[in-house]
Amino acid sequence: MDLQEIRKDRAGKVLQFSIPAVIAMVLTSLITVADGFFMGNYVGKEGIAAVNLGLPIVYLYLGVGLMVSIGGVAMAGMALGSNDQNGGCQIFNQTIATAFVSTVLLSCIMAFCLEPVMSVLHGEGEVARCFQEYYRVMLLELPVMVVNSSFGMFIRGEGNPRYYMKISIFQVVLNVLLDYLFSGCFHLGAAGIAAASLVSALASLAAILWFFLGRAEVYRLGKFRFNGEICRASFLNGSSEFIGEMSTGIAMFAYNLVIMRRFGADSVTAFTIVGYTAYMFSMVIIGFGQGASPLISFCYGAGERLLAADIRRTANRYVFGAGVAVFLLTEAVSGWYGGIFVASRQVQDMVSFGIRIFAVSFFFSGVNAITSFYFTAIGKAFESAVISSLRGVVVLLFCIFTLPVLFGMAGVWMAAPVTEMATFGATGVFLQKEKSRLL
């Protein structure tokens, strides 16, 4: 990275680092959407509901992975900004090792928790069977997913985002082909769809390792001396992302609990289908956040704090524009979108109604998330954690448990927009305080 180049073209640099990350993240989300398509068409609507009931497990892995990786990338970026390349490489190797070990241990624990999760959510029959089949295999895939994502952040951090984008394209294409082969040709059901994700993730990991063992210029795989202080600081700095993902997981669990008890499995299926749109948009946001974060950390570490704030504002403008575009798109496709996944007319009608309400959240969620990324990138974990907690736990859980009581299923769809609007106000307060400190 070069400060002069960043000063000359902030917007261009944000796009240069973010667009490959956005494409990579959207392609990653397409794996989930493709799984949903094949679940709905080759397993049934119960398969879609089963996958959604286990999403809190996925968010737990994402939370651990982001806590380790975002914090590690931010610290490594600051080290590079202060011309300490050896220190950056040490942090890189420790971050990857920590991400791998922590998620493997998590899989060992979660193997004993699948049945209790189904019991609490009142999942039974075909839904419970699909859940067990799918997540038994996914417990092997999720650590690989986290390690791949961690590697991807460092690939972007050393200025080679296009390579990771190519890997993501390869993984999506391979996953879709294997989905069709395992579920459509071999009729392996939910387990086959999960196996497709595992095989494609392992293939991507092989391509990533080839890069770091031979082509990487800044971060190189090698021996490292474990540093407890770096680990503690990394966890603390990435804690807001952990809180954010855990909050999402808790919120998803609460959504599933309320919907299953009040409205039934068909409503969970409808919520899942709408959730695919929200998930893809969140990947756009994360892509911009991951793309902008190394730039922000580098500038902040080099003493260019106003420049770091300008990069954040630029990223916010981009995600707001993306939110407007996705909102308009969902309005245009709401009538037939649900039919892509299920044949049930009742589920399709619920999707058509719900997506129009839910999509209002896209106007605010991008700015809230990017601001959280910004505070993490400059080492201010408290502000980032508060934003993540508000939008993921405090306000959202209140809305999930109260709005459906007042408005029925419409209240479920309203929970996200109300939450993001409330959090947007708190985000503005933090940014105003940060602005006064910079001036």
C-alpha positions, 0 to 999 in steps of 0.5 A, spaced: 500 500 500 502 507 498 499 513 502 500 517 496 496 513 491 490 512 497 490 520 498 490 521 490 484 516 489 480 514 495 474 512 492 478 508 487 482 504 492 476 503 496 473 499 490 479 496 488 480 493 494 472 492 496 469 489 489 473 483 489 471 482 496 464 483 494 464 479 489 468 473 493 463 474 498 457 474 494 459 468 490 460 465 497 453 467 499 451 464 492 453 457 495 448 458 500 442 460 495 444 454 491 444 449 497 437 452 498 435 451 491 437 444 491 434 443 497 427 445 495 427 442 489 430 435 490 429 434 498 423 439 499 420 445 503 422 441 510 429 441 507 429 448 507 426 449 514 431 444 517 437 448 514 435 455 517 433 452 524 441 450 524 443 457 522 445 459 529 450 454 528 453 457 522 453 464 525 457 461 531 463 459 527 462 465 523 463 469 529 469 465 532 472 466 525 471 473 524 473 475 531 480 471 530 481 474 523 478 481 523 482 482 529 488 479 526 488 482 520 487 489 523 493 488 527 497 485 521 495 491 517 498 496 523 504 493 523 505 493 516 503 501 516 509 502 521 514 498 517 514 491 521 513 486 516 516 480 520 511 482 526 505 482 520 507 475 518 508 473 525 501 475 526 498 472 520 501 465 522 498 465 529 491 468 526 490 462 521 493 457 526 488 460 532 482 460 527 483 452 525 484 450 532 478 454 535 473 451 530 475 444 530 474 444 537 468 447 536 466 442 531 467 437 536 463 440 541 457 441 537 457 434 535 453 433 541 449 439 541 445 437 534 439 433 538 438 438 543 437 444 538 432 440 535 428 438 541 428 446 543 426 448 537 420 443 536 423 440 530 420 433 528 419 428 523 422 430 516 425 437 518 429 433 524 431 428 519 434 433 514 437 437 520 441 431 522 443 429 515 445 436 513 449 438 519 453 432 521 457 433 514 457 441 515 461 440 522 466 438 518 465 443 512 465 449 517 472 449 520 474 449 512 470 455 511 472 459 516 480 458 515 478 460 507 475 466 509 481 468 514 486 466 508 482 471 504 482 477 508 490 476 508 490 475 501 486 482 500 491 485 505 497 484 501 494 487 495 492 481 491 484 481 492 483 478 485 486 472 486 481 470 492 475 472 487 478 467 482 478 462 488 471 464 490 468 463 483 471 456 482 468 454 489 461 456 487 461 453 480 464 446 483 459 447 489 453 448 484 455 442 480 456 437 486 450 439 488 446 437 482 450 431 482 449 429 489 442 431 490 439 430 483 443 424 480 445 420 486 439 422 490 443 423 497 439 428 500 441 433 505 447 430 506 449 430 499 448 437 499 452 438 505 458 434 502 458 438 496 460 444 500 465 440 504 468 438 497 468 445 494 471 448 500 477 443 501 478 444 493 479 452 495 483 451 501 488 447 496 488 453 491 489 458 497 495 454 500 498 454 493 498 461 493 501 462 500 506 457 499 509 460 493 506 467 490 505 471 496 509 477 497 508 479 504 504 474 508 508 467 508 506 461 511 511 459 516 513 457 523 511 462 529 512 464 536 505 464 539 504 470 543 499 471 548 498 478 548 497 478 541 492 473 541 488 477 547 489 484 543 486 480 537 480 477 540 479 484 544 479 488 537 475 483 533 470 482 539 465 486 536 465 482 530 464 476 534 458 479 538 455 481 531 455 474 529 453 471 535 447 476 536 445 474 529 445 467 531 441 468 537 436 473 533 436 467 528 434 462 534 429 467 537 426 468 530 426 460 529 423 459 536 417 464 535 416 462 528 415 455 529 411 456 535 406 461 533 406 460 525 409 453 523 414 450 519 412 453 512 413 460 515 420 458 517 421 456 510 418 463 507 423 466 512 429 462 510 427 464 502 427 471 504 433 471 508 437 469 502 436 476 500 438 479 506 444 474 507 447 476 500 446 483 501 450 482 508 455 479 504 456 485 500 456 489 506 462 485 509 465 485 502 466 492 503 468 492 510 473 487 509 476 491 503 476 498 506 478 495 513 486 494 511 486 501 508 483 504 514 488 500 519 494 502 514 492 509 514 490 510 521 497 506 523 501 511 519 498 517 523 493 519 517 486 519 521 482 524 517 484 519 511 482 513 515 475 517 516 474 519 509 475 512 507 469 510 511 465 515 509 466 513 501 465 506 503 458 508 507 456 511 500 457 505 496 453 500 501 448 505 501 447 505 494 447 498 494 442 498 499 437 502 495 439 498 488 437 491 492 431 494 495 428 496 488 430 489 485 426 485 491 420 490 489 421 488 482 422 480 483 417 479 489 411 476 485 415 470 483 422 470 487 419 464 492 417 460 486 424 459 485 425 455 491 418 451 492 412 449 489 407 451 495 403 457 493 402 458 500 409 459 502 410 463 495 405 468 498 408 469 504 415 470 501 412 475 496 408 479 502 414 479 507 420 481 502 417 488 501 417 489 508 424 486 510 427 490 504 426 496 508 432 494 512 437 495 507 437 502 507 440 502 514 444 496 515 450 497 510 452 504 514 451 501 521 455 495 519 461 499 515 461 504 521 462 498 526 468 495 521 471 502 521 471 502 529 474 495 529 479 497 524 482 503 528 482 499 534 476 502 538 472 495 540 467 499 545 464 503 539 464 497 534 461 492 540 455 497 542 453 498 534 453 490 533 450 489 540 444 494 538 443 491 531 444 484 533 441 483 540 438 489 544 433 492 539 432 486 535 430 481 540 425 486 543 422 487 536 422 479 535 418 478 541 414 483 541 412 485 534 409 478 532 404 479 538 402 485 535 402 484 528 402 477 527 407 474 521 407 481 519 411 483 525 416 478 524 418 481 517 418 488 521 423 486 526 429 488 522 427 494 519 425 497 526 432 495 529 436 498 523 433 504 524 434 505 531 441 503 531 442 508 525 441 513 530 446 510 535 451 510 529 450 517 528 452 519 535 458 515 535 460 518 529 459 525 531 463 524 537 469 521 533 468 527 528 469 532 534 476 528 536 479 528 529 478 536 528 
